[in-house]
Amino acid sequence: MISMLRRLQTEKLIKTLVFLGLLVLIVIIFSQQIELTSVDLGRHLANGREVFHNKDLLFKNFYSFSEPDYPFVNHHWLAGVIFYGTYLIGSFRLLSVLNIILILAAFILAFRLAQKQTGFYLTSVLAIPIILLLSQRVEIRPESFSYLFIILTWVILERTSEKNKYHLLWHLAPLFLLWVNIHIYFFIGLAMIGFKAAADFLPPFIQQQGNFRVRLLTAWQAAREWIINFIVIAAICLLNPNTIRGLLYPFNIFRNYGYEIAENKSIFYLSNIMENANFGLFKLLLLILILSWAAYYVFEKKWRLFEVLVSVFFSLLALFASRNLSIFSLVVLVIIGANLTYPFNFLKSHFSFLQSDKLNKYWYIFASVILFIIIISSLYLITDFSRQSGLIKNSFGWGLTAGAEDSVRFFQENNLSGPIFNNYDVGSALIFWLSPREKVFVDNRPEAYSVSFFADTYRPMQTDPQKWQEYNQKYGFKAIYFSYTDFTPWAAAFLPRILKDPDWSLVYFDRYTVILLNKKLVDQEKINQLTVSDEAFRQKIRELAKDSDLRQKFHLATLAGAKEQAELAEEIYRGILFQYPNNGQTLSLLGSLYASSLNNRQLLLRSLDYFDRALESGYRLPAVYNSKALVYWQLGDYQKAEASWRSALKLNRSNGDARYYLDQIEQLRWSGRLPVR
């Protein structure tokens, strides 16, 4: 008896260590510093600061001078109030802690929900890839509240189903009252209630004998409580500043979305232009989910309709947009384990070595294996950022990245003013830093601007010098405040051109932004005082690179290239390779740098070597093959160029560049200028 008690106490201790290990994994993943110039947080903080002084920000594009009266449904204003209150108490560090607490709470609830059906050890094993996939969305966003609210909704729905105590559903009323004002994903909670109603309504409606009216009445009786609750909760969701528009906004937001952003693209699109370990994790979990449903059906010969609907819904959300991968992961933790429980119970009843009394003898083996995997995962995450940034994208820590606010300090200390031309990425930070004194040209809310603004103004003024002059005269820009971490084609075209423009002077740059002043509209004495010379530029780039993380070094090299300092960019890339010789991205970037030397055969051959090394390291993107093919084309080796473009096309069937050049090759063959294969 004593030995049994000791064993149970030891097992309880080990389980506690395993569970704490899982929580530590989450803390590691979400302990990433905030790069304020490329996230939404600044605007949310401004919402919390301004909402009680100016209600216009709830209904129109309050922060912009380019389209100030454009209608906007502010569906996350309450999150801003919470974030700003947290910021006032403990600055950005406390905001990082709040984000971690929200994710931990959501995970703990999901784990408990899964463990109740699955058991501790299987849930723990499944939780490890789930936690790693959470790394897809670590920024401080209103979305973090939705993670918690989705699982809370599920817990309430499950308890209601188990006990048939429908009064528990009234706990959803205050939850949704908060949710509809915090984040647009309240519609997911409504969908889950609707799935419960459908799960009770559809079986009797389909199976019941008799005419349509009898079947409908029978189904209504079975699902009445759920349907009534759905209607009541939907009515509660009208209690937002935009009422019916706010309720319907999740279904209308993409009708006016003139700017494409990565988080709203599918993983199949994004995997052709970037490396992301989470895409592989998602595919693995999706496959396990499908197989778990197949195994469940084989052994049970039935479906759990609510869980089927939830599985399909969240899988489609994740397939539709990469931003939903993390939400998908929390949901499938519950469903996969529940599905596998049924076949596992069947196997236990038919194979004696799987029975509980025998498995209990080996609990320490399961626990040890899980602890080992958690430790290895923790070590991988800790070293991942410095090696390749596969899952960890930003520097470890809480609060802002180093020097994140230096640019605005420079702007304010030197009494600079607008009108400011800024790009999409940095708009949110400028709103927090400069509003209401200064308005922004644009910010990262595509829905707050017209489609024509992005199509006819924002993008053309960066790619077309004449358009830039036209809008520069219209708005009278005195300053350009630009986040050069923006890798869109239009930003890549604009930055090198404006850095050479004789009418503009570079007066400041750091790891994230550049500031230029209009020589015609700003006092000449100030221009002379603040202008950054070429020598000062090189010196500061080198100083910043010494203390920068891997991603920041890439950014600095990009800026050096835009400033026509190719040797400086090469120096930064070679410094990275000295530490990480097999970093595929660096090898590819060096290849592209040498490939730009069109008339230097030696450098072109060197670029091919770097492209090959990048591909050998596993950095197999269509863009690398495209770049390699262009070098072969420059060297006159058309056969190898064709082979590279065909390799690019294998990775991405819709690769426009590869298709264009392969068509050109075929035309040259038909005209007799190239040999027929």
C-alpha positions in Angstrom: 0.0 0.0 0.0 2.8 2.4 0.9 4.7 1.6 -2.3 1.5 2.2 -4.3 1.1 5.6 -2.6 4.7 6.5 -3.3 4.3 5.5 -6.9 1.2 7.7 -7.3 2.9 10.7 -5.6 6.0 10.2 -7.9 3.7 10.0 -11.0 1.9 13.1 -9.9 5.2 15.0 -9.5 6.4 13.8 -12.9 3.1 14.8 -14.5 3.4 18.3 -12.9 6.9 18.6 -14.3 5.7 17.6 -17.8 2.8 20.1 -17.7 5.1 22.9 -16.4 7.6 22.0 -19.2 4.8 22.5 -21.8 4.0 25.9 -20.2 7.7 26.8 -20.3 7.7 26.1 -24.1 4.9 28.6 -24.5 6.7 31.2 -22.4 9.8 30.8 -24.5 7.9 31.1 -27.8 6.0 34.2 -26.7 9.0 35.9 -25.0 10.0 37.8 -28.1 10.6 41.5 -28.2 8.2 43.8 -30.0 9.4 45.4 -33.2 6.9 48.3 -33.0 7.5 49.6 -36.5 6.1 46.5 -38.2 3.1 45.5 -36.0 -0.4 46.8 -35.1 0.2 47.5 -31.4 0.9 51.2 -31.7 -2.5 51.9 -33.2 -4.2 49.8 -30.5 -2.5 51.8 -27.8 -3.5 55.0 -29.6 -7.1 53.7 -29.6 -7.1 53.2 -25.9 -5.6 56.7 -25.4 -7.9 58.6 -27.7 -11.2 56.8 -27.7 -12.6 58.7 -24.7 -11.6 62.0 -26.3 -12.7 61.6 -29.9 -15.3 59.1 -30.9 -14.6 59.6 -34.6 -12.0 56.9 -34.4 -14.8 54.3 -33.9 -16.5 55.2 -37.2 -14.0 56.6 -39.7 -10.4 56.8 -40.7 -9.5 59.2 -37.9 -5.7 58.9 -37.9 -5.1 59.6 -41.7 -4.9 62.8 -43.6 -5.1 61.0 -47.0 -8.6 59.7 -46.5 -9.8 61.1 -43.2 -13.5 60.6 -43.8 -13.4 57.1 -45.2 -15.9 55.0 -43.1 -14.2 52.5 -40.8 -15.7 50.0 -38.3 -13.4 49.9 -35.3 -14.1 46.4 -34.1 -11.2 46.2 -31.6 -11.4 49.5 -29.7 -11.9 47.8 -26.3 -8.7 45.8 -26.7 -6.9 49.1 -27.2 -8.4 50.3 -23.9 -7.1 47.2 -22.1 -3.7 47.4 -23.8 -3.3 51.1 -23.0 -4.3 50.6 -19.4 -1.7 47.8 -19.1 0.9 50.1 -20.8 0.3 52.9 -18.3 0.9 50.5 -15.4 3.9 48.6 -16.7 4.9 49.9 -20.2 5.6 47.4 -23.0 7.1 44.8 -20.7 3.8 44.3 -18.9 2.1 44.1 -22.3 4.4 41.2 -23.2 3.4 39.5 -19.9 -0.3 40.1 -20.5 0.0 38.4 -23.9 1.8 35.4 -22.4 -0.9 35.1 -19.7 -3.7 35.1 -22.3 -2.0 32.4 -24.3 -1.2 30.3 -21.2 -4.9 30.6 -20.1 -6.1 29.5 -23.5 -3.7 26.6 -23.7 -4.5 25.4 -20.1 -8.2 25.3 -20.8 -7.7 23.5 -24.1 -5.3 21.0 -22.4 -7.8 20.3 -19.6 -10.6 19.9 -22.2 -8.5 17.4 -24.2 -7.2 15.6 -21.1 -10.6 14.8 -19.9 -11.3 12.8 -23.0 -7.9 11.6 -23.9 -5.7 11.2 -20.8 -2.7 13.1 -19.7 0.1 11.4 -21.7 -1.5 11.4 -25.1 -2.6 15.0 -24.6 1.0 16.0 -23.6 2.5 14.3 -26.7 0.0 16.1 -29.0 0.6 19.4 -27.2 4.2 19.7 -28.2 3.6 20.3 -32.0 0.5 22.3 -31.1 2.7 24.7 -29.0 5.3 25.0 -31.7 2.6 26.0 -34.2 1.5 28.8 -31.8 4.8 30.5 -32.8 3.0 31.6 -36.0 1.3 34.5 -34.2 3.3 35.8 -31.2 2.6 39.5 -31.6 0.5 41.4 -29.0 -2.8 41.6 -30.7 -6.5 41.6 -29.8 -6.5 38.2 -31.4 -4.9 36.8 -28.2 -8.2 37.4 -26.4 -10.0 35.4 -29.2 -7.8 32.4 -28.5 -8.9 32.4 -24.9 -12.6 33.3 -25.7 -12.8 30.5 -28.3 -11.7 27.8 -25.8 -13.9 29.4 -23.0 -16.9 29.1 -25.3 -16.1 25.5 -26.0 -15.8 24.7 -22.3 -19.2 26.2 -21.6 -20.8 24.4 -24.6 -19.3 21.1 -23.4 -20.5 21.5 -19.8 -23.9 22.4 -21.0 -24.1 19.3 -23.2 -22.8 17.0 -20.5 -25.2 18.2 -17.8 -28.1 19.4 -19.9 -28.1 22.5 -17.9 -28.9 25.1 -20.5 -28.8 27.9 -18.0 -25.0 27.6 -18.2 -25.2 29.1 -21.7 -26.0 32.5 -20.1 -22.4 32.7 -19.1 -21.8 33.4 -22.8 -23.6 36.7 -22.6 -20.9 38.8 -20.8 -18.2 36.9 -22.7 -19.6 37.9 -26.1 -20.4 41.5 -24.9 -16.6 41.8 -24.4 -15.6 39.8 -27.4 -17.6 41.8 -30.0 -15.8 45.0 -28.9 -12.3 43.4 -28.5 -11.8 41.4 -31.7 -13.6 40.6 -35.0 -13.3 36.8 -34.3 -16.4 36.8 -32.1 -18.1 35.3 -35.2 -16.1 32.1 -34.6 -17.8 31.8 -31.2 -21.2 32.3 -32.8 -20.3 29.7 -35.4 -19.5 27.2 -32.6 -22.9 27.8 -30.9 -24.4 27.3 -34.4 -22.6 24.0 -34.8 -24.1 22.8 -31.5 -27.5 23.7 -32.7 -26.9 22.0 -36.0 -25.5 18.8 -34.3 -28.8 18.5 -32.4 -31.1 19.7 -35.2 -29.9 17.7 -38.2 -30.0 14.1 -37.0 -33.7 14.1 -36.0 -34.6 16.2 -39.0 -32.9 13.6 -41.3 -33.9 10.5 -39.5 -37.4 11.3 -38.4 -40.2 9.7 -40.4 -43.2 11.8 -41.6 -43.8 15.0 -43.5 -41.5 18.0 -43.5 -43.5 19.8 -40.8 -43.2 16.9 -38.3 -39.5 16.5 -39.0 -39.0 20.2 -38.5 -40.9 20.3 -35.3 -39.0 17.3 -33.9 -35.7 18.8 -34.8 -36.7 22.1 -33.3 -37.6 20.4 -30.0 -34.2 18.8 -30.0 -32.2 21.9 -30.7 -34.5 24.6 -29.3 -32.2 25.7 -26.5 -29.2 26.0 -28.7 -31.1 28.0 -31.4 -32.6 30.4 -28.9 -29.2 30.9 -27.3 -27.6 31.6 -30.7 -30.3 34.3 -31.4 -29.8 35.9 -28.0 -26.0 35.9 -28.2 -26.2 37.3 -31.8 -28.5 40.1 -30.4 -26.0 40.8 -27.6 -23.3 41.2 -30.3 -25.3 44.2 -31.6 -24.1 46.0 -28.4 -21.1 47.6 -30.1 -20.5 51.2 -31.3 -21.4 50.2 -34.9 -24.4 48.0 -34.0 -25.6 46.0 -37.0 -22.5 47.0 -39.1 -20.3 45.7 -36.3 -22.2 42.4 -36.1 -22.0 41.8 -39.9 -18.5 43.2 -40.3 -16.7 39.9 -40.3 -18.6 39.0 -43.5 -17.9 42.3 -45.2 -14.3 43.2 -44.2 -12.7 41.6 -47.3 -15.1 43.4 -49.7 -13.0 46.5 -49.4 -9.4 45.2 -49.0 -7.2 46.9 -51.4 -3.9 45.8 -49.9 -2.6 42.2 -49.9 -0.9 41.1 -46.7 0.9 37.9 -46.0 -1.1 36.9 -43.0 -4.3 36.7 -45.1 -2.6 34.4 -47.7 -2.8 30.6 -47.7 0.3 28.6 -46.8 0.4 27.2 -50.3 0.9 30.7 -51.7 3.3 31.7 -49.0 5.4 28.6 -49.2 6.5 29.6 -52.7 8.0 32.9 -51.5 9.3 32.2 -48.0 10.5 29.5 -45.7 8.4 28.8 -42.7 8.7 25.7 -40.5 5.1 26.2 -39.3 3.7 25.4 -42.7 5.1 21.9 -42.4 3.8 21.6 -38.8 0.3 22.6 -40.0 0.3 20.0 -42.8 1.4 17.3 -40.3 -1.3 18.2 -37.8 -3.9 18.4 -40.6 -2.9 15.0 -41.8 -3.1 13.6 -38.2 -6.5 15.2 -37.8 -7.8 13.5 -41.0 -6.4 10.1 -40.0 -7.8 10.4 -36.5 -11.3 10.9 -37.9 -10.8 8.0 -40.3 -9.6 5.8 -37.3 -12.6 7.0 -35.2 -15.1 6.1 -37.9 -13.6 2.7 -38.5 -14.0 1.7 -34.9 -17.2 3.6 -34.0 -19.1 3.6 -37.4 -20.5 7.1 -36.6 -19.6 10.7 -36.5 -19.6 13.3 -33.7 -21.3 16.0 -35.8 -20.3 19.0 -33.6 -16.6 18.0 -33.7 -16.8 17.3 -37.4 -18.2 20.8 -38.1 -15.6 22.3 -35.8 -12.8 20.4 -37.6 -13.9 21.4 -41.1 -14.5 25.0 -40.1 -11.1 25.6 -38.4 -9.2 23.6 -41.0 -10.7 25.9 -43.7 -9.9 29.0 -41.7 -6.2 27.8 -41.5 -6.1 26.8 -45.2 -7.6 30.2 -46.2 -5.2 32.4 -44.2 -1.9 31.7 -42.4 -3.0 34.0 -39.5 -5.4 31.2 -38.4 -2.8 28.4 -38.0 -2.4 29.1 -34.2 -6.2 29.0 -33.6 -6.4 25.8 -35.6 -3.7 24.2 -33.4 -5.5 24.8 -30.1 -8.7 23.4 -31.5 -7.2 20.2 -33.0 -5.5 19.5 -29.6 -8.9 18.7 -28.3 -10.3 16.9 -31.3 -7.4 14.6 -32.3 -7.0 13.2 -28.8 -10.7 12.6 -28.5 -10.8 10.8 -31.9 -7.8 8.5 -31.0 -9.3 7.6 -27.6 -11.9 5.4 -29.3 -9.6 3.2 -31.4 -7.2 3.1 -28.5 -9.9 1.8 -26.1 -10.9 -0.8 -28.7 -7.3 -2.0 -29.0 -6.9 -2.2 -25.2 -10.0 -4.5 -25.0 -8.4 -6.8 -27.6 -4.7 -6.8 -26.6 -3.8 -7.6 -23.1 -0.4 -5.8 -23.1 -2.3 -2.5 -23.7 -4.6 -2.8 -20.7 -4.4 -0.2 -18.1 -2.9 -2.3 -15.3 0.1 -3.3 -17.5 0.5 0.2 -19.1 0.6 1.7 -15.6 3.8 -0.2 -14.9 5.5 1.8 -17.7 4.2 5.2 -17.0 7.7 6.5 -16.1 8.9 5.5 -19.6 6.1 7.6 -21.3 6.8 10.5 -18.9 10.6 10.4 -19.5 10.2 10.4 -23.2 7.8 13.4 -23.1 10.1 15.3 -20.8 13.0 14.5 -23.1 11.1 15.8 -26.1 10.1 19.0 -24.2 13.8 19.6 -23.2 15.0 19.1 -26.8 12.2 21.4 -28.1 13.2 24.1 -25.5 16.9 23.9 -26.5 15.9 24.1 -30.2 13.8 27.2 -29.6 16.5 28.9 -27.6 19.1 28.4 -30.4 16.7 28.7 -33.3 16.7 32.5 -33.5 20.5 32.8 -33.8 20.7 29.9 -36.3 17.9 30.3 -38.8 14.8 32.0 -37.2 12.6 29.0 -38.2 10.1 29.5 -35.3 11.6 32.4 -33.3 11.5 35.5 -35.4 12.5 38.3 -33.0 15.1 38.7 -30.2 14.2 37.1 -26.9 12.8 39.3 -24.1 9.8 41.3 -23.1 9.1 44.8 -24.2 10.5 46.6 -27.2 13.5 45.7 -29.4 16.6 47.7 -28.9 16.4 51.2 -30.4 12.7 50.8 -31.4 11.8 54.3 -30.3 15.0 56.1 -31.3 13.6 57.4 -34.6 10.6 59.2 -33.0 12.9 60.6 -30.4 15.1 62.1 -33.2 12.0 63.4 -34.9 10.6 65.1 -31.8 14.0 66.4 -30.5 14.7 68.1 -33.8 11.2 69.6 -34.0 10.4 68.0 -37.3 6.9 68.1 -38.6 4.6 66.9 -41.4 2.9 66.4 -43.7 4.7 63.0 -43.6 4.8 60.4 -46.3 5.1 57.0 -44.6 4.7 53.5 -45.8 2.1 50.9 -44.7 4.3 49.1 -42.1 5.3 52.0 -39.9 1.9 53.7 -39.9 0.7 52.1 -36.7 3.8 53.1 -34.7 3.5 56.7 -36.0 -0.1 56.8 -34.9 1.0 56.0 -31.4 4.0 58.3 -31.4 2.7 61.3 -33.1 -1.1 61.3 -33.0 -3.1 63.6 -32.7 -0.4 66.2 -33.5 0.5 64.5 -36.8 -1.7 62.4 -39.0 -0.3 59.6 -41.1 -0.5 59.1 -44.8 -1.3 55.4 -44.5 -1.3 52.7 -41.8 -1.7 48.9 -41.7 -5.5 48.8 -41.8 -6.4 48.0 -45.5 -10.1 48.2 -44.6 -9.7 51.8 -43.5 -8.8 53.0 -47.0 -10.5 52.7 -50.3 -9.3 50.1 -52.9 -8.6 52.9 -55.3 -6.3 54.6 -52.7 -3.9 51.6 -52.8 -4.3 50.9 -56.5 -4.2 54.4 -57.9 -2.2 56.4 -55.2 -0.1 54.5 -52.7 1.5 51.9 -54.9 1.9 54.0 -58.1 3.6 56.9 -56.2 6.3 54.5 -55.1 6.9 52.8 -58.5 6.3 55.7 -60.9 8.5 58.9 -60.4 5.9 61.0 -62.2 3.2 59.9 -59.8 5.5 60.6 -56.9 6.0 64.2 -58.1 2.3 64.6 -58.6 1.3 63.5 -55.1 4.3 65.2 -53.5 3.1 68.5 -54.9 -0.5 67.7 -53.9 0.3 66.9 -50.2 3.5 69.0 -49.8 5.4 66.3 -47.9 8.0 67.8 -45.7 9.3 64.5 -44.4 9.5 60.8 -45.4 9.3 58.4 -42.5 9.8 55.0 -44.0 10.2 51.5 -42.6 12.8 49.8 -44.9 11.9 46.4 -43.5 9.0 46.6 -46.1 10.0 44.1 -48.8 7.1 44.8 -51.2 8.0 45.4 -54.8 6.8 49.0 -54.6 8.9 49.7 -51.5 11.9 48.1 -53.1 11.5 50.4 -56.1 10.9 53.6 -54.0 13.6 53.5 -51.4 16.7 53.4 -53.7 15.2 56.1 -55.9 14.3 58.5 -53.1 17.8 58.0 -51.5 19.3 59.3 -54.7 16.7 62.1 -55.2 18.5 65.5 -55.0 15.4 67.1 -53.5 15.5 64.8 -50.4 18.1 64.4 -47.8 18.7 61.4 -45.5 18.9 62.8 -42.0 18.3 59.6 -39.9 18.3 55.8 -40.0 18.3 53.0 -37.6 17.6 49.2 -37.7 14.0 49.8 -38.8 13.4 53.2 -40.4 14.8 56.0 -42.4 13.8 59.7 -42.2 14.4 62.1 -45.1 13.6 65.8 -45.3 12.4 67.8 -48.3 15.2 70.3 -49.1 12.7 72.7 -50.6 10.3 72.9 -47.7 12.6 72.5 -44.6 15.0 75.1 -43.3 18.4 74.7 -45.1 20.3 75.2 -41.9 18.5 72.2 -40.4 19.1 70.1 -43.5 22.9 70.9 -43.4 23.0 70.1 -39.7 21.2 66.8 -39.9 22.2 65.3 -43.3 24.0 61.9 -43.0 27.1 61.8 -45.1 28.2 58.7 -46.9 31.1 58.1 -44.4 28.7 58.6 -41.5 26.3 56.2 -43.1 28.9 53.5 -43.4 30.2 54.0 -39.9 26.7 53.8 -38.4 25.7 50.8 -40.4 28.7 48.9 -39.1 28.0 50.0 -35.5 24.4 48.9 -35.7 25.3 45.5 -37.3 27.6 44.7 -34.3 24.7 44.6 -31.9 22.0 43.5 -34.2 20.2 40.1 -34.4 20.2 38.0 -37.6 17.0 39.6 -39.0 18.2 43.1 -38.3 21.4 42.4 -40.1 19.5 41.4 -43.1 17.5 44.7 -42.9 20.8 46.7 -42.6 22.2 45.0 -45.6 19.1 45.8 -47.6 19.5 49.5 -46.6 23.1 49.5 -47.6 22.1 48.0 -51.0 19.4 50.7 -51.5 22.1 53.3 -50.7 24.3 51.8 -53.5 26.8 50.5 -50.9 27.1 47.0 -52.3 30.5 46.4 -50.6 28.9 47.3 -47.2 26.0 44.8 -47.8 28.5 42.2 -48.8 30.4 42.8 -45.6 27.3 42.2 -43.5 26.4 39.0 -45.4 30.0 37.7 -45.0 29.9 38.5 -41.3 26.7 36.4 -41.0 28.2 33.5 -42.9 31.3 33.6 -40.7 29.0 32.6 -37.8 26.5 30.5 -39.8 28.2 29.1 -42.9 25.0 27.2 -44.0 22.5 30.0 -43.6 20.5 29.6 -46.8 19.0 33.0 -46.9 22.4 34.7 -46.6 23.8 32.5 -49.3 20.9 33.4 -51.6 21.2 37.1 -50.9 24.9 37.1 -51.6 24.2 35.3 -54.8 21.7 38.0 -55.8 24.2 40.7 -54.9 26.8 39.3 -57.2 24.2 38.6 -59.9 23.5 42.3 -60.2 27.0 42.7 -61.7 25.7 42.0 -65.2 29.0 42.7 -67.1 31.3 40.9 -64.8 31.6 37.2 -65.7 33.7 36.3 -62.7 31.1 37.8 -60.3 28.2 36.1 -62.2 30.0 32.7 -61.8 30.5 33.5 -58.1 26.7 34.2 -57.8 25.9 30.7 -59.2 28.1 29.2 -56.5 26.2 30.9 -53.8 22.9 30.0 -55.3 23.9 26.4 -55.4 25.1 26.5 -51.8 21.8 28.1 -50.8 19.8 25.3 -52.5 22.1 22.6 -50.9 21.4 24.1 -47.5 17.7 23.5 -48.0 16.7 27.0 -49.0 14.8 25.7 -52.0 12.5 28.6 -53.1 11.3 29.3 -56.6 13.0 32.8 -56.4 16.4 31.2 -56.0 15.9 29.0 -59.1 14.6 32.1 -61.0 17.7 34.1 -60.0 20.0 31.3 -60.9 18.4 30.9 -64.3 18.8 34.6 -65.1 22.5 34.4 -64.4 22.8 31.4 -66.7 20.9 33.4 -69.3 23.4 36.3 -68.9 26.2 33.8 -69.4 24.7 32.4 -72.5 24.1 28.9 -71.1 20.4 28.7 -72.2 20.1 25.0 -71.5 21.0 25.4 -67.8 18.8 28.5 -67.6 15.9 26.5 -68.9 16.6 23.7 -66.4 16.6 26.2 -63.5 13.3 27.8 -64.6 11.7 24.3 -64.9 12.9 23.6 -61.3 11.2 26.8 -60.2 8.0 25.7 -62.0 8.0 22.4 -60.2 7.9 24.2 -56.9 5.3 26.6 -58.0 3.1 25.8 -61.0 1.9 29.4 -61.2 5.4 31.0 -61.2 4.9 33.8 -63.6 8.6 34.6 -64.2 9.5 31.0 -65.0 6.6 30.6 -67.4 7.4 33.9 -69.1 11.1 33.0 -69.8 10.3 29.4 -70.7 7.8 30.8 -73.3 10.6 33.1 -74.6 12.9 30.0 -74.9 10.3 28.1 -76.9 9.9 31.1 -79.3 13.7 31.3 -79.8 13.7 27.6 -80.6 10.9 28.0 -83.2 12.8 30.9 -84.8 15.9 28.8 -85.0 18.0 31.0 -82.7 18.3 28.2 -80.1 18.8 24.5 -80.8 15.9 22.1 -80.5 16.0 19.8 -77.6 
